[in-house]
Amino acid sequence: MRWLLLFLMMPLAAMAQDRRPSHCIALADAPGIEYIHRASVGEALDDYTVRLSYIAHATFILETPGGLTAATDYTGFFGVRDFVPDVATMNHAHSSHWTPNPDPRIKHVLQGWQQEHHLDLGDMLVRNVLTDIRGRFGGEVEADGNSIFVFEVAGLCIGHLGHLHHEPDQAQYAALGRLDVVMAPVDGGLTLDLPTMVKVLKRLKSSVVIPMHWWADGSLGRFVAGMSDEFAIDRRTDSSLEVSLRTLPKRPTVVTLRPAYLREPIE
């Protein structure tokens, strides 16, 4: 019987050894560490550089130097351009964060509710931390109804908070690890209230915070005001941002982008 148990455990041990660990968690667990800075939708990217394009609401497209693309809170629509990402993540708190009919051409569709993911594509590692959401119309809390997806690429740790309803607990903060860039919902009502969201982001201490899920400049302005005591504010009219370890700001910064659907490239 003992030999049978050892035999059955061998594939599990092999799988554990083959699974690439998260460097974001490893570095976050090392106090006082200094990070080493090393030197599609758009044009080709420089080495170690990632492009983030704000499409609409909570949907972003991430592009890696190797040409991989990922779409966050995918709803099935990017604009008039026919675009197929390699990875699409979804959350189901509202229909504006998922679709029941994802494009069958997408190789990896990751549902962010009641499922854990650790997708290693070589150029990019995608994992998630599950969080609870409030029930509809004041109903019971739905356990693991939302995911904070983390994209590890080009040495960066990029987080998308999804439809976050509660401040992460200590275990969830630890599972997230270091986040260099974070996309945060700042509507102040359907997701976290603004004071709690500001508290979460100040706890994460990300180098770049990109607000999303805002309905008008009013809610965006209130969020920016709540962050301005500890974060620099970089207001942009562009819909995309290129970032690398080398170009991360020295002071934590809120970068506001203007959402824009994809258009056909101009020849």
C-alpha positions in Angstrom: 0.0 0.0 0.0 2.9 2.4 0.9 4.4 1.9 -2.5 1.1 2.5 -4.2 0.7 5.8 -2.4 4.2 6.9 -3.4 3.4 6.0 -7.0 0.2 8.0 -7.0 1.9 11.0 -5.5 4.7 11.1 -8.1 2.7 12.9 -10.8 1.6 15.5 -8.2 5.2 16.1 -7.1 6.3 16.5 -10.8 3.5 19.0 -11.4 4.6 21.0 -8.4 8.2 21.1 -9.6 7.1 22.1 -13.2 5.0 25.0 -12.0 6.9 28.3 -12.2 6.7 30.2 -8.9 5.6 33.8 -8.7 8.5 36.2 -8.5 6.1 38.9 -7.4 5.3 37.0 -4.2 8.9 36.0 -3.6 10.1 39.6 -3.8 7.3 40.9 -1.7 8.2 38.6 1.1 11.8 39.9 1.1 11.8 43.0 3.4 14.0 45.9 2.3 14.9 44.4 -1.1 16.0 46.7 -3.9 14.6 45.8 -7.3 17.1 45.4 -10.2 16.0 47.7 -13.1 16.9 46.1 -16.5 17.3 47.9 -19.6 -0.5 43.5 -31.6 -2.3 46.6 -30.7 0.4 49.0 -31.3 3.9 49.1 -32.7 6.6 46.6 -31.6 7.7 47.1 -28.0 11.2 47.5 -26.7 12.6 44.7 -24.5 11.3 44.6 -20.9 8.5 47.0 -21.8 4.7 46.4 -21.5 1.9 48.4 -23.1 -1.4 48.8 -21.3 -4.3 50.1 -23.4 -7.5 51.2 -21.7 -10.4 50.1 -23.9 -13.5 50.8 -21.8 -14.9 50.5 -18.2 -12.7 47.8 -16.8 -11.2 46.3 -20.0 -7.5 46.8 -20.7 -5.3 45.1 -23.2 -1.8 44.1 -22.1 0.9 43.6 -24.7 4.3 41.9 -24.0 7.6 42.4 -25.8 7.2 38.9 -27.1 3.9 39.7 -28.8 1.5 38.0 -26.3 -1.7 39.9 -25.5 -4.2 39.7 -22.6 -7.5 41.4 -22.2 -9.0 42.1 -18.7 -12.6 41.9 -17.7 -13.4 40.8 -21.3 -16.9 41.6 -22.5 -16.5 40.4 -26.1 -16.1 43.8 -27.7 -13.0 45.8 -28.3 -14.3 48.2 -31.0 -14.6 48.0 -34.8 -11.2 46.3 -35.1 -11.2 42.5 -35.2 -8.8 41.7 -32.3 -8.2 38.3 -30.7 -6.1 38.3 -27.5 -4.2 35.2 -26.4 -5.7 35.4 -22.9 -9.0 36.9 -21.7 -9.9 37.2 -18.0 -13.5 37.8 -16.8 -15.4 38.6 -13.6 -19.2 38.1 -13.4 -20.3 40.6 -10.8 -21.9 42.5 -13.7 -22.4 41.8 -17.4 -20.0 44.7 -18.1 -17.1 42.5 -16.9 -17.7 39.2 -18.7 -19.5 37.5 -21.6 -21.2 34.1 -21.8 -20.1 33.8 -25.4 -16.3 34.5 -25.6 -14.7 34.4 -29.0 -13.8 30.8 -29.7 -10.5 31.9 -31.3 -9.2 33.0 -27.9 -6.9 30.3 -26.6 -7.2 30.9 -22.9 -10.4 32.3 -21.3 -10.1 32.5 -17.6 -13.2 32.8 -15.5 -12.5 34.8 -12.4 -15.2 33.2 -10.1 -14.7 30.1 -8.1 -11.7 29.1 -10.1 -8.0 29.4 -9.4 -5.6 30.0 -12.3 -1.8 29.7 -12.8 -1.2 30.1 -16.5 2.4 30.1 -17.6 2.9 31.2 -21.2 6.6 31.7 -20.9 6.6 35.4 -21.8 3.8 36.0 -19.3 2.5 34.3 -16.1 -1.2 34.9 -15.3 -2.5 34.0 -11.8 -5.5 35.2 -9.7 -6.4 35.8 -6.1 -10.1 35.2 -5.4 -12.2 37.6 -3.4 -15.9 37.7 -2.2 -18.6 39.9 -3.7 -21.8 41.3 -2.4 -24.9 39.5 -3.4 -27.3 41.2 -5.9 -30.0 43.4 -4.4 -28.5 43.1 -0.9 -28.4 39.3 -1.0 -25.9 37.0 0.7 -22.2 37.4 0.0 -21.0 35.3 -2.9 -17.7 33.6 -1.9 -14.9 33.8 -4.5 -17.1 35.7 -6.9 -14.3 38.1 -8.1 -10.7 37.7 -9.0 -7.7 40.0 -8.7 -5.7 38.9 -11.7 -1.9 39.4 -11.6 0.1 39.4 -14.8 3.9 38.8 -14.4 5.7 40.0 -17.5 9.0 41.6 -18.3 10.0 41.6 -14.6 6.8 43.6 -13.8 4.0 42.6 -11.5 0.7 44.1 -12.9 -2.6 43.7 -11.0 -6.2 44.2 -12.1 -8.5 44.5 -9.1 -11.6 43.5 -11.0 -15.0 44.2 -9.3 -13.5 44.5 -5.8 -16.1 44.7 -3.1 -14.1 44.2 0.1 -10.6 45.1 1.3 -8.3 42.1 0.9 -7.5 40.3 4.1 -4.0 39.6 5.3 -3.8 36.3 3.4 -5.0 37.9 0.2 -2.5 40.7 0.5 0.2 38.2 0.9 -1.0 36.1 -2.1 -0.9 39.3 -4.2 2.6 40.1 -3.4 4.3 43.1 -5.0 2.3 45.0 -7.6 4.3 47.5 -9.6 1.2 48.6 -11.6 -2.4 48.2 -10.5 -5.7 49.0 -12.3 -8.3 50.0 -9.7 -12.1 50.6 -9.8 -12.8 54.0 -8.5 -16.6 54.4 -9.0 -17.0 54.6 -5.2 -20.2 52.7 -4.9 -20.8 49.5 -7.0 -17.3 48.4 -6.0 -15.4 49.6 -2.9 -16.2 53.0 -1.4 -13.5 55.5 -2.2 -12.0 55.8 1.3 -11.5 52.1 1.5 -10.1 51.9 -2.1 -7.7 54.7 -1.3 -6.7 52.7 1.9 -6.1 49.5 -0.2 -4.0 51.3 -2.8 -1.9 53.1 -0.2 -1.3 49.7 1.4 -0.2 48.1 -1.9 2.2 51.0 -2.6 2.3 50.3 -6.3 4.5 52.6 -8.4 1.7 53.2 -10.9 -2.1 53.2 -10.2 -4.4 53.4 -13.2 -8.0 54.4 -12.3 -10.8 52.5 -14.1 -14.5 51.8 -13.6 -15.3 55.5 -13.2 -18.5 57.0 -14.6 -17.6 60.6 -15.0 -14.8 63.0 -14.2 -16.5 63.7 -10.9 -15.8 60.3 -9.3 -12.4 60.3 -10.9 -11.6 63.7 -9.5 -12.7 62.6 -6.0 -10.5 59.6 -6.2 -7.5 61.6 -7.4 -8.0 64.1 -4.6 -7.9 61.3 -2.0 -4.6 60.0 -3.4 -2.8 63.3 -4.0 -1.3 63.5 -0.5 0.9 60.5 -1.0 0.9 59.9 -4.8 1.9 62.2 -7.7 -0.8 62.8 -10.3 -0.1 62.3 -14.0 -3.2 63.2 -16.1 -3.0 62.0 -19.7 -5.2 62.3 -22.7 -3.9 59.1 -24.2 -5.5 55.7 -23.8 -2.3 53.7 -23.5 0.8 53.6 -21.4 4.2 51.9 -21.9 6.0 50.9 -18.8 9.1 49.0 -17.7 11.1 48.4 -14.6 13.5 51.1 -15.9 10.8 53.7 -16.3 8.7 53.2 -13.1 8.3 56.6 -11.4 10.5 57.2 -8.3 7.4 58.5 -6.5 4.2 56.4 -6.5 2.0 57.9 -9.2 -1.7 57.9 -10.3 -1.8 57.9 -14.1 -5.2 58.7 -15.6 -5.9 57.3 -19.1 -8.9 58.1 -21.3 -10.6 54.9 -22.6 -10.8 54.3 -26.3 -12.1 51.4 -28.4 -9.8 49.8 -31.0 -10.0 51.2 -34.5 -8.7 49.9 -37.7 -5.0 50.9 -38.2 -4.5 53.8 -40.6 -2.4 52.7 -43.6 
